[in-house]
Amino acid sequence: MNTNNPKDEFLARWLDGRLPEEEVQSWEASGDLTGLTQVVEEASRLEVPATRSKEQAWEDFLVRTQQITPLETPQQTELDSSTTKVVKFPRKTLMTSLIAASAAILLLIYVLIPQPKKINIPVGAEPFTLNLPDGSKTILNDQSSLSYEPSEWAGNREVNLKGEAFFQVEEGSRFLVQTPQGQVQVLGTSFNVFVRDDRLEVTCFTGKVQVKSPKMTDATILTRGESVIIDKNDIQASKHQPSQSKIPTWIEGSFQFEQAPFSHVTAEVERQFGVTIDVKGLEDQKWSGVFFDDNLEETLRLICEPMGLTYTQENATYIRLIKKP
């Protein structure tokens, strides 16, 4: 992008006082200086929030302003037959300048005032890693969303989650994961949260995790290797041999289930491959096993064989499961 715009240089000279007095007076007489002066005065009142440095805010602002269409180049017209030339700014160009300046101020406000951060991961997407302001990290599974308020993060580490995510939390103040089915609170640990429909699953990998839900009388404390499942029917707590892995298997593309409702298994297959599976009449049967996210045909074989099922793929995205004769 060519940044040597004559109009930009003209405005820069005016802003830092290098514009000759006669040019300033001519501009003031035209009446076009008033609006731009007001815009600059309003911009001078803005403050950079404590959560980000002025250098960071200015860098973001410059990046955004590169997307503004370059303004019209000032026209040059001869005053007489001599070689003297003067830059003349037609009213249309000046109005365009004011509009662009106002747009730039709006961008500056957007940069300086922290906006709610929200991440949405679509169906079939790869796991997405997000670094949080305090150095904590979360990895989001597909068809998941996470949001938080950057402006409040220093005193309130809180995120809202729908879907599934793995968290590695830096030690510090309380860290809270809010979900539609309950909340998970930690001080410094790693854990996995699954929340879809009426089901909440929390598994602790390191440290301690506190789980609360309106369906529970008291909060549940989980330590390494422990998990709790809360759904519309009951609450299941379990303890299993702590995994040697420091992350859930789904991050590496494998999905493990132990006596899970078959509808939960097929729902995960649907998310990973972007298909629809008809499981009418099979929803509440239990399934244990593992499947991988790299081959749909192999995955269908793995989930069907233990259940005595076969399948027909009626089109690219619709699959019907049926009992073997």
C-alpha positions in Angstrom: 0.0 0.0 0.0 1.3 3.4 -0.9 1.2 5.6 2.3 2.6 8.8 0.7 -0.8 10.4 0.2 -0.4 14.3 -0.3 -3.6 14.8 1.7 -2.2 12.8 4.6 1.0 15.0 4.6 -1.2 18.1 4.5 -3.2 17.0 7.5 -0.1 15.9 9.4 1.5 19.3 8.9 -1.6 21.0 10.2 -1.8 18.7 13.3 1.8 19.3 14.4 1.8 23.0 13.5 4.0 23.0 10.4 1.3 24.3 8.1 2.0 27.9 6.9 -0.3 30.5 8.6 -1.7 31.7 5.3 -2.9 28.1 4.4 -4.5 27.7 7.9 -6.3 31.0 7.5 -7.6 30.1 4.0 -8.8 26.7 5.4 -10.5 28.4 8.4 -12.2 30.9 6.1 -13.7 28.0 4.1 -15.4 26.7 7.2 -14.1 23.1 6.7 -11.6 23.3 9.5 -14.3 23.5 12.3 -15.6 19.9 12.0 -12.2 18.3 11.8 -11.0 20.4 14.8 -14.0 19.0 16.9 -13.1 15.5 15.9 -9.5 15.9 17.0 -10.5 17.5 20.3 -12.8 14.6 21.0 -10.0 12.1 20.2 -7.7 13.9 22.6 -10.1 13.0 25.5 -9.8 9.3 24.9 -7.7 7.3 27.3 -6.0 3.9 26.8 -7.4 1.3 29.3 -5.0 -0.1 31.9 -5.3 -3.5 30.4 -3.4 -2.6 27.2 -0.4 -0.4 26.5 -0.6 2.7 24.3 1.8 1.0 21.9 -0.4 -2.0 21.6 -3.5 0.1 21.0 -1.8 2.3 18.5 -0.4 -0.7 16.6 -3.9 -2.2 16.4 -5.3 1.1 15.3 -2.7 1.5 12.5 -3.5 -2.1 11.3 -7.2 -1.2 11.1 -6.7 2.1 9.4 -4.8 0.3 6.6 -8.2 -1.1 5.5 -9.7 2.4 4.9 -9.9 3.2 1.2 -7.1 5.8 0.3 -8.6 9.2 0.0 -8.8 11.2 -3.2 -5.4 12.9 -4.2 -5.7 16.7 -4.0 -5.9 18.4 -7.4 -3.3 20.9 -8.5 -4.5 23.9 -10.5 -2.4 26.8 -12.0 -3.2 30.2 -10.7 -1.7 32.0 -13.7 0.8 31.3 -16.5 3.8 31.4 -14.1 5.4 28.3 -12.6 3.8 28.9 -9.2 1.3 26.2 -8.2 -0.8 25.8 -5.2 -2.6 22.7 -3.8 -6.3 23.3 -3.8 -8.7 21.1 -1.8 -12.2 21.0 -3.3 -15.0 20.9 -0.8 -15.9 17.4 -1.9 -12.3 16.2 -0.9 -12.5 18.1 2.4 -15.8 16.5 3.3 -14.4 13.1 2.4 -11.5 13.9 4.7 -13.9 14.7 7.5 -15.8 11.5 7.0 -12.6 9.5 6.9 -11.4 11.2 10.0 -14.6 10.4 11.8 -14.3 6.8 10.7 -10.8 6.7 12.0 -11.9 8.1 15.4 -14.6 5.3 15.6 -11.9 2.8 14.8 -9.7 4.3 17.5 -12.5 4.1 20.0 -13.0 0.4 19.1 -9.3 -0.2 19.6 -9.0 1.7 22.9 -12.2 0.4 24.6 -12.0 -3.4 25.1 -14.7 -5.3 23.4 -16.1 -8.7 24.6 -14.1 -11.5 23.2 -16.1 -14.3 21.7 -14.8 -17.3 19.8 -17.1 -19.6 17.7 -15.8 -22.9 16.3 -17.9 -24.4 13.5 -18.8 -28.1 13.0 -16.0 -30.2 11.6 -13.3 -27.7 12.5 -9.9 -28.6 14.0 -9.3 -28.0 17.7 -8.6 -24.3 18.2 -6.1 -23.0 20.8 -6.8 -19.7 22.5 -4.4 -17.9 24.8 -6.2 -16.0 27.6 -4.9 -12.6 29.0 -3.2 -14.1 32.1 -1.3 -16.8 30.1 -3.9 -19.5 30.7 -4.8 -21.6 27.7 -7.9 -23.2 26.4 -8.4 -25.6 23.5 -11.9 -25.6 21.9 -13.5 -28.6 20.3 -15.6 -28.0 17.2 -19.2 -26.6 17.5 -18.1 -24.8 20.6 -18.1 -21.2 21.7 -16.3 -19.2 24.4 -16.5 -15.6 25.5 -15.0 -13.3 28.2 -14.6 -9.7 29.1 -11.0 -8.5 28.6 -11.6 -5.3 30.5 -12.6 -7.2 33.7 -10.0 -10.0 33.4 -7.4 -8.6 35.8 -9.9 -8.9 38.8 -12.3 -11.5 37.4 -11.0 -14.5 35.4 -14.3 -15.8 34.1 -15.3 -17.3 30.8 -18.7 -18.5 29.3 -18.6 -21.9 27.5 -20.9 -23.8 25.3 -19.6 -27.0 23.8 -16.3 -28.6 24.9 -13.0 -27.1 25.9 -9.8 -28.1 27.7 -8.3 -25.6 30.1 -4.8 -25.1 31.4 -5.1 -22.5 34.1 -2.2 -20.3 35.4 -2.1 -20.0 39.2 -3.6 -16.8 40.5 -7.1 -15.5 41.5 -10.2 -17.6 41.1 -10.8 -18.9 37.6 -14.5 -19.6 36.7 -16.0 -21.4 33.8 -19.7 -20.6 33.5 -22.0 -23.0 31.5 -25.7 -23.3 31.0 -25.7 -26.4 33.3 -23.4 -25.2 36.1 -20.0 -23.7 36.9 -16.5 -25.0 37.3 -14.1 -23.1 39.6 -10.3 -23.6 39.9 -7.2 -21.8 41.2 -4.6 -23.5 39.1 -5.1 -26.7 37.2 -6.0 -28.4 33.9 -9.4 -29.9 33.2 -11.9 -30.7 30.5 -15.4 -29.3 30.3 -18.1 -30.7 28.1 -21.5 -29.0 28.0 -24.1 -29.8 25.3 -27.8 -29.9 25.6 -28.7 -31.0 29.2 -25.4 -32.7 29.9 -22.3 -31.4 31.7 -19.1 -33.4 32.0 -16.0 -32.3 33.9 -12.8 -34.2 34.1 -9.8 -33.1 36.2 -6.3 -33.7 34.8 -4.2 -31.9 37.4 -4.9 -29.9 40.6 -8.5 -29.5 42.0 -11.7 -28.5 40.4 -14.9 -27.5 42.1 -18.2 -28.2 40.2 -21.5 -26.6 41.1 -24.9 -27.1 39.5 -28.5 -26.3 40.3 -29.1 -30.0 40.2 -26.6 -30.7 43.0 -27.2 -30.2 46.7 -23.5 -29.5 47.4 -20.5 -28.6 45.3 -18.3 -31.5 44.1 -14.5 -31.4 44.4 -12.6 -33.3 41.7 -8.9 -34.2 41.9 -6.7 -35.8 39.2 -8.4 -38.7 37.5 -11.8 -37.9 38.8 -14.8 -36.8 36.7 -18.5 -36.0 37.2 -21.4 -36.2 34.7 -24.6 -34.2 35.3 -27.5 -34.7 32.9 -31.2 -34.3 33.0 -31.7 -37.7 34.7 -29.0 -38.1 37.4 -25.5 -37.2 38.6 -22.6 -39.7 38.1 -19.2 -39.3 39.7 -16.4 -41.6 38.8 -12.7 -42.1 39.6 -10.4 -43.7 37.1 -6.7 -44.3 36.6 -5.1 -40.9 35.9 -4.1 -40.6 32.2 -0.4 -40.3 31.4 -1.5 -37.8 28.8 -1.7 -34.2 29.9 -4.5 -33.4 27.4 -7.8 -35.0 26.5 -7.7 -37.6 23.6 -10.1 -35.5 21.5 -7.5 -32.9 20.9 -5.4 -35.5 19.1 -8.4 -36.8 17.1 -9.7 -39.8 19.1 -12.9 -40.0 21.0 -13.4 -42.5 23.9 -16.7 -43.5 25.5 -17.5 -45.8 28.3 -21.1 -47.0 28.6 -22.3 -43.7 27.0 -25.8 -43.3 25.5 -25.5 -44.2 21.9 -27.1 -40.9 20.9 -24.1 -39.0 22.5 -21.7 -41.1 20.5 -23.4 -40.5 17.2 -23.8 -36.8 18.0 -20.0 -36.5 18.3 -19.6 -38.3 15.0 -22.0 -35.8 13.4 -19.9 -32.9 14.8 -16.6 -34.3 13.6 -17.7 -35.2 10.1 -20.5 -32.8 9.4 -23.1 -35.4 8.8 -26.6 -36.4 10.1 -27.1 -39.8 11.6 -30.6 -41.3 12.0 -30.5 -43.3 15.3 -34.2 -43.6 15.9 -35.0 -46.3 18.4 -31.3 -46.7 19.4 -30.8 -43.4 21.4 -30.5 -44.9 24.9 -28.5 -48.0 24.2 -25.0 -47.9 25.7 -21.8 -47.9 23.8 -18.1 -48.2 24.8 -15.2 -47.8 22.5 -13.1 -45.3 20.6 -13.3 -43.8 17.1 -11.1 -41.4 15.2 -11.8 -38.2 13.2 -9.9 -39.0 10.1 -12.1 -41.6 8.3 -15.9 -41.6 8.3 -16.3 -45.1 6.8 -14.0 -46.6 9.5 -15.8 -44.7 12.2 -19.2 -46.0 11.1 -17.8 -49.5 11.1 -16.4 -49.1 14.7 -19.6 -47.8 16.2 -22.0 -50.1 14.3 -20.3 -53.6 14.7 -20.5 -53.8 18.6 -24.2 -52.8 18.3 -25.1 -55.4 15.6 -25.8 -52.5 13.2 -25.2 -51.7 9.6 -25.7 -48.4 7.8 -26.8 -46.9 4.5 -25.5 -43.5 3.3 -28.4 -42.0 1.5 -26.5 -38.9 0.4 -23.2 -37.1 1.2 -24.5 -36.0 4.6 -27.3 -38.3 5.7 -26.7 -41.7 7.2 -29.3 -44.2 8.4 -28.4 -46.9 11.0 -30.3 -50.2 10.8 -30.3 -53.5 12.7 -28.6 -56.4 10.9 -31.0 -59.1 9.7 
